[in-house]
Amino acid sequence: MIGTKKSGFTLIELLVVIAIIAILAAILFPVFAQVREKARSISCLSNVKQLGLAITQYEQDYDETCPNGVNPYGGGQGWAGQIYTYVKSTGAYKCPDDAATGHTSSYAYNSNVTKPSPTAPTGFATAMSIAQYNSPSRTVLLAEVANGAGYDVSTELTDTAPFFGGSAAGVGLGGAWDPSGYNSNTGIDGGTATSLKWATGYLRNSLTGTAQKDFTNASGRHQNGSNFLMADNHAKFFRPSAVAAGYVPSDANSCGSPYTAAGTGCSDSTIAATFSTL
């Protein structure tokens, strides 16, 4: 009786197939990672838009005045609790890429929007009205941060609470107390790995040296950039090089200097957004 010949894969054929699969995996895995990160960035942007809608409702109820936070000296810390009744979801404050736990906020308020209380150190700070912005579509209202902890955004803290409220604020420079809020850098440049940090990447005018440790990295949280809410309450993704950080300049046409953001009238077309309200 003649036996039948059995066929199968040779060792070389199996190795070739395995090599092809490994090459395809090496090509596709980074693509899958980018797609997943893009989805997280879009989800984060959606959260920022939702917070923008809540701020719009707040402004309508308070004579077109922005949230002011609860720090009597100004700064905007504690803004998240002020708009929570309009958001009604702690999840809206959380970027999917932010590893911080608890009902915290992945976003910080622009401190330039707020002003000290006339009765500081008591009382509440005041804030700008919509009509006071020189160019609300170019003025930053919220920017991304990481490692916020120690408070609950659903609770509006008072001006007598420790640290004057939890949700963060700042002007995008880095350095001592920037950003500030619960779990801040305790007044020193270059906080610890778990301290509150900007997740925007190094913005224009950001401080150098140890202050760069007050940022998560140079490029930003989402594929070389991050999400921002503007003062007219529209949300947008920007690369850090397109955003001017710092305090308000004396002239709206200024294009910025150390510690000072570009004015909204700056003629430099590469600056798309600024922390300046002028």
C-alpha positions in Angstrom: 0.0 0.0 0.0 1.4 3.3 -1.0 1.3 5.9 1.8 0.0 9.4 1.3 2.4 12.3 1.6 1.6 14.8 4.2 2.4 18.4 3.5 3.0 21.3 6.0 4.9 24.4 6.7 8.7 24.2 6.8 10.6 25.9 9.6 11.9 28.6 7.1 8.3 29.3 6.0 7.2 29.7 9.6 10.1 32.1 10.3 9.3 34.2 7.3 5.6 34.5 8.3 6.7 35.4 11.9 9.1 38.0 10.5 6.3 39.5 8.3 3.9 39.7 11.3 6.7 41.4 13.4 7.3 44.0 10.7 3.6 44.8 10.3 3.2 45.1 14.0 6.2 47.5 14.2 4.6 49.6 11.5 1.0 49.5 12.8 1.4 49.8 16.6 2.6 53.4 16.4 -0.2 54.2 14.1 -2.8 52.7 16.5 -1.2 54.6 19.4 -1.5 57.9 17.4 -5.1 57.1 16.6 -5.9 56.4 20.2 -4.1 59.6 21.3 -6.1 61.6 18.7 -9.3 60.2 20.2 -8.2 61.3 23.7 -7.3 64.7 22.4 -10.8 65.1 20.8 -12.5 63.9 24.0 -10.4 66.5 25.9 -11.4 69.2 23.5 -15.1 68.2 23.9 -14.7 68.6 27.7 -13.2 72.1 27.2 -16.2 73.0 25.0 -18.6 71.8 27.7 -16.8 73.9 30.3 -17.1 76.9 27.9 -20.8 76.4 27.7 -21.0 76.3 31.5 -19.0 79.5 31.7 -21.3 81.2 29.2 -24.3 80.2 31.4 -22.5 81.6 34.4 -21.8 84.9 32.6 -25.5 85.2 31.6 -26.5 84.8 35.2 -23.9 87.2 36.6 -24.3 90.3 34.3 -21.8 89.0 31.7 -19.0 88.7 34.3 -16.6 85.8 34.2 -16.0 83.5 37.1 -13.6 85.0 39.5 -12.4 82.1 41.7 -12.4 82.4 45.5 -8.9 83.8 46.2 -9.5 87.3 47.6 -6.2 88.4 46.1 -7.3 87.4 42.6 -5.8 84.7 40.5 -8.8 82.6 39.8 -8.2 79.5 42.0 -11.5 77.7 42.8 -13.2 78.7 39.5 -14.3 75.1 38.9 -16.7 74.9 41.8 -18.3 78.2 40.8 -19.5 76.7 37.5 -20.2 73.2 38.7 -24.0 73.8 38.9 -24.0 74.4 35.2 -21.7 71.4 34.4 -23.2 68.8 36.8 -20.5 66.3 35.9 -17.0 65.9 37.4 -16.0 64.0 34.3 -16.1 67.1 32.2 -13.2 68.6 34.1 -10.9 65.6 33.4 -8.7 65.1 30.3 -8.4 61.3 29.5 -4.6 61.8 29.4 -4.4 63.2 32.9 -3.5 60.5 35.4 -4.6 62.6 38.4 -7.2 60.8 40.6 -10.3 62.1 42.3 -12.8 64.8 41.2 -10.1 67.2 40.1 -9.6 69.5 37.1 -7.2 69.1 34.2 -7.6 72.7 33.3 -6.4 76.0 34.8 -7.9 79.5 34.6 -6.1 82.5 33.2 -5.2 84.6 36.3 -5.2 87.8 34.3 -8.9 87.6 34.1 -9.4 88.2 37.8 -8.7 91.2 40.1 -8.1 91.4 43.9 -11.1 92.0 46.2 -11.4 95.6 47.3 -11.4 94.2 50.9 -8.6 91.6 50.5 -7.6 89.5 52.5 -11.3 89.0 53.0 -14.1 88.9 50.5 -14.1 87.5 46.9 -12.0 88.6 44.0 -13.7 90.4 41.1 -13.4 89.4 37.4 -13.6 91.0 34.0 -16.8 91.4 32.1 -17.1 90.2 28.5 -17.2 93.8 27.3 -13.8 94.5 28.9 -11.8 92.1 26.7 -9.9 93.8 23.9 -10.2 90.6 21.7 -11.9 87.7 23.5 -11.4 85.3 20.5 -7.6 85.6 21.0 -7.5 85.7 24.9 -6.9 82.4 26.7 -9.4 81.5 29.5 -8.5 77.9 30.3 -5.3 75.9 29.6 -4.3 72.4 30.4 -2.6 71.3 33.6 -1.6 67.9 35.1 -1.4 66.5 38.6 -4.1 68.6 40.2 -5.3 66.9 43.4 -6.6 67.5 46.9 -10.0 69.0 46.2 -13.4 68.2 44.6 -14.5 70.3 41.7 -18.1 69.8 42.7 -17.6 71.7 45.9 -17.4 75.5 45.7 -14.7 76.4 48.2 -14.9 79.7 50.1 -12.3 82.5 50.4 -11.5 81.3 53.9 -10.7 77.7 52.8 -7.0 76.6 52.7 -5.2 77.9 49.6 -8.3 79.8 48.7 -9.8 77.1 46.5 -8.5 74.1 44.7 -8.9 74.4 40.9 -5.8 75.8 39.4 -4.9 79.1 37.8 -1.9 80.9 36.4 -0.4 82.8 33.5 1.6 80.0 31.7 5.1 81.1 32.7 6.1 78.3 35.1 8.1 79.2 38.2 7.0 79.7 41.8 3.3 79.3 42.2 2.6 79.1 38.5 0.3 77.3 38.1 -1.2 77.6 41.6 -3.9 75.9 43.5 -4.0 72.7 45.6 -0.9 70.5 45.1 1.0 73.5 43.8 4.8 74.0 43.7 4.8 75.6 47.2 6.5 78.8 46.1 9.6 77.3 44.4 10.7 76.9 40.8 10.8 73.3 39.6 8.3 71.4 41.8 8.4 67.6 42.3 7.3 65.1 39.7 3.8 64.9 41.2 3.3 68.7 41.7 0.8 70.7 39.7 2.3 71.5 36.2 1.3 73.0 32.9 0.5 70.4 30.3 0.7 73.0 27.4 4.3 72.6 26.4 6.7 75.5 26.8 4.6 78.5 25.7 6.1 81.7 24.4 7.8 83.7 27.2 7.8 80.6 29.5 10.6 80.8 32.0 13.7 78.8 31.5 16.0 76.9 33.9 14.4 75.1 36.8 11.0 76.7 36.0 10.8 74.4 33.0 10.1 71.6 35.5 6.8 73.3 36.1 5.7 71.9 32.7 5.0 68.2 31.9 7.2 68.4 28.8 8.3 70.8 26.1 5.7 69.9 23.4 2.3 69.6 25.3 -0.1 66.9 26.3 -1.6 66.0 22.9 0.6 65.3 19.9 2.8 68.4 20.2 0.1 70.7 21.5 -2.8 71.1 23.9 -6.4 72.4 24.1 -7.4 75.9 25.2 -10.7 77.7 25.9 -10.7 81.2 24.7 -12.5 84.1 26.4 -15.3 84.1 23.8 -15.8 80.5 25.0 -14.7 78.7 21.8 -12.3 75.8 22.3 -9.2 75.2 20.1 -6.0 73.1 19.9 -2.8 75.1 19.7 0.9 74.2 19.5 2.8 75.9 22.4 4.7 78.2 20.0 1.4 79.8 19.0 0.4 80.9 22.5 2.0 83.9 24.4 2.2 83.4 28.2 2.7 86.0 30.9 1.1 89.0 32.5 -0.9 91.8 30.7 1.4 94.2 28.8 0.9 98.0 28.9 0.2 98.2 25.2 -2.2 95.9 23.2 0.3 96.1 20.2 3.1 94.7 22.3 4.4 91.4 21.1 5.6 90.3 24.5 8.7 90.3 26.6 10.0 88.4 29.7 7.1 87.9 32.1 4.7 89.7 29.7 2.4 88.2 27.2 1.8 89.5 23.7 -1.1 92.0 23.4 -4.1 91.0 21.3 -3.1 93.6 18.8 0.4 92.2 18.2 1.2 92.1 14.5 3.1 88.8 14.7 0.9 86.4 12.8 2.5 83.4 14.4 0.9 84.3 17.7 -2.6 82.9 17.6 -3.6 83.2 21.3 -2.4 85.1 24.4 -2.9 85.2 28.1 -3.2 89.0 27.8 -6.6 90.5 28.2 -5.5 93.7 26.5 
